Amino acid sequence: MSNTIATGSFGHETLEIIAFRLHDQEFCVKTTTIREIRGWAPSTPIPHSPAEVLGVMNLRGTVIPIIDLAHKLGMKSTVANERSAIVVAEVHNMVIGLVVDRVSDILTVRGEQVQPVPEITTSFDKSYAEGIIANETGMICFLNLARMFKEREMDDIAA
């Protein structure tokens, strides 16, 4: 058995990430996918939309879907409040709003800090996670929005 520690999948790259909370867990995404962070505002529900789509909102003249990120990740749905935020991201050339409990921080991490997601079970789909970042305050799950929202799925959300 080897005693070497796997280096991160990003090598010596420096990554700018935005960290946010969903329930009691910390997640992050690359800042390059983020357009802006907005305070919570209710969305307009759309009949027969996918379960994770809360509705739509008007973002400076453009209607964007608002996604319950906790539900998308298989967690209990987020109950939005005044501390909640909408992280506006661009995925596959489509702008979406992701509801999070609150934005924690914007961080710079070294690529080698991103550790691979451990194998849990054969049924566990780790494609949503780019890796895990361990820092002084705990663990942050690094999400990959492009894999989380497949292009075909984005077409369905847009429809």
Secondary structure, 3 states (H helix, E strand, C coil): CCCCCCCCCCCCCEEEEEEEEECCEEEEEEHHHEEEEEECCCCECCCCCCCCEEEEEEECCEEEEEEEHHHHCCCCCCCCCCCCEEEEEEECCEEEEEEECEEEEEEEEEHHHEECCCCCCCCCCHHHEEEEEEECCEEEEEECHHHHCCHHHHHHHHC
